[in-house]
């Protein structure tokens, strides 16, 4: 079960009940391929490059590396929560950071949904039988050149996870009401190798949800609640 939510509900006491969240997601999202995710410059509308700041220009289309992640909406009563992971500290890329289950789209994956389900099974052992895909968010381009396709899905409660310690150190849940409260969407700036980047951050207790993960959650907020 998720930890207690910080802050009040942003949209009414029952706005985050499972039936309402799932109905809203089904009404506003689709599993059809996203074809309008590029801006006038041919770049994805969502990504680390979206926030105005000095930054390394993102890769052009030939350099994008496709990936998919699962935004698992766990249908707890009375309130939905979201599954997140803490990446293993031994990983070369983004060790110890908070992320969604997911990873690279492989050549034998039928589509981003298949990739997200496969990676979720491999990382945290969440069986696909508990997962009902609902729709895609906008593709999200990271500063490292990954073009992530977020897959929003309903997750039935009652599952048991099997964590792969080579991939993740653990998994946890955060109330959707906390994540969809704009008061918790902080804008921060960080310098790395002389480059200043702006990014969203969502402090949750002792954990910090930031970077691409927070940016994707912000897109979920914009797609469902704005």
N, C-alpha and C positions, 0 to 999 in steps of 0.2 A: 504494500500500500504506500502511497506517497506520503511525504512528510507534511505536516500542517502548512497551509498556505499563509504567506505573509501578505498583509494588505487586504483590503476588501475586494469583493467581486466588482469588476469593472462594468458589468452589463446586467446586473440583477442577480438575485440569489440563486435562481434556477437556470441561468443562461448556460451553465456548463454541465448540466445534466446530460448523460450519454445520448438520450434520444434527440435532444435539441442540437447538440454539437454535430452528431452524425448527419442529421437532416440538413443542417446548414452547410456542412462540407459537401454533401451530395448535390445540393442546389447550386453551389458556386464553383465546384471543381469538376474536372472530367479526366478520364483515362485516355482520351484522344491525344495523339502526339501534340506537343506544344509547338506551334508554328509561328507565333508572333512574339517570341521572346527576345528579338533583337531590336536595338535602337537604330537611329538614322546613320550611325557609324558602323553598323554591322556587329556591334558588341551586345552581349546579353544585357537585358534591362536590370537584372539583379546580379549583385556580386560585390567583391571587395572594392572594385573601382567606382561603385555608385556614389559613395560619400565623398564630398569635395575635400581634397587634401592633396598634398604632394605625395605622389605614389609612383611605383614602377608601372609603366603602361602594360595592360594585360596582353596576353598572347593573342594573335589573330586566330581565325578559325582553324587553320591547319595545325595549330599547336595545342588545341584543347585536348585534354585527356578525359574521356567520359567516365562518370561515376554516378552512383545512385545511392540514396540513403532512405531509410524508413522513418517517417514521422508517425510513430505508433501511438494512437489515441486509445488509451486503455479505458474501457467502458465501466469504470467503477461507479457505483451509486453511493452518494449522490453526485459525485463530481468526477469528470474525466481527468486523467493525468497523462503525461507524455514520458515515454521511455528514453533515457539518455545513458550514455556509457562514459567511463573514464578510460582513455586510451592507455595501453601498457607503457610504463616508463622506459622500457627497453627499445621501443620502436624508434626508427630513425626520423620519421616524419611526425611532428606534433605530439611528442610523448607527453603523457599525463594530462592532455587537454580533454575537455568535455566535448562529446560528439554524439551524433546519431549513429545507430547501427548502420553499416553500409560500407561501400568500397568501390573499387574499379569495376566497370562493366566489361565482362570478358566476351570474347568472340562467340562463345556458345550460349550466351544469355539471350533469350528470345526478345527481351525488351527491358527497359529500366525496372519494371516491377519484378521481373524474374531475378535481376541482379540484386535488388534490394532484399528480396526474400532469401536468396541464397546467402548473401553476406550476413544477414541477421541470424540465420540458422548457424552459420559457421562461428560467428563471434560470441553470441550469447545463448544459442541453443533454443531460441523461440521458434516453436514449430509453426509452419505455415498454416496448419489447420485452425489456429487461433486468429489468423490475420485475414481481414477483408479489405483489400485495396479499394480506395474511394476515388482518388484523383491526384493529378500532379500539381505542384506549385510551379512557379517560374524557374527555369534553369538558373543556377547560381554559379558564377565564375569566381574562383579563388585566386588570390595573388600568386599562388604557385602553379596556376594553369590548369586546374581541374575544373571541368564543367559538370556540376553536380545536378542531377535530376532528383528532387525530393518527391517521395511517394507518400501521400497521406493515406493512412489506413486505420480502420477500427480494429482494436485488439480485444478479444474476449478475455475477461478475467479468468483466473484459475490456472494459468500456465505456471510451469516451473522452468527456470532458466538453468543453463549449463554454460558457464563462462569459460571461454578459451583464454587462459592467462597469457598466451603469446600475443593476443590481439588487444584484450582489454583487461583492466584491473578490476572492474566491477560494473554493475548496472544499477540504476536507481530511477525513481519516478519523481516528476515535479508536477504539481497541480496546474492544469491548463489555465485556471483563473489568474494565477501568478504570472505566467508567461504571456498572457494576452492583456495584461494591464500595462498600458503605455507608460505609466509612472515608473515602471521597472526597466524601461528601455533606455539605458544610459548611453551617451556618446562619449567615447574616450579617444585619446590619441597616444600612439606609441611610436618610438623611434627604433629602427632596426637597420644597422649598417648605413646610417646617414639618411635613411628614408623615413619620413613621417607618414603614418597611416592612421586614418580614422576608422572606428569600428564600433558596433553595438556591443554592449556588455550588460549582462543581467545577473547581478550578484544574488545568490540564493544560499543563505546561511554561510557556511564555510566554503561553498563552491562558487566558482565564477564561470558562468556561461558566456562565452565571448567569441569574437571572430565570425567565421562562416556559420557556425551553429546558431549564434544569436541573430545573425543576418537572415538566415532562413526562417527562424521563428518570427522575426519582424515581418517577413513576407507573408507568413501564415496569418498574422494579425491583420495586415493590410488586405489580404484577399477575403478573409472571413468577416472582419469586424469594422472595416471602414466603408 
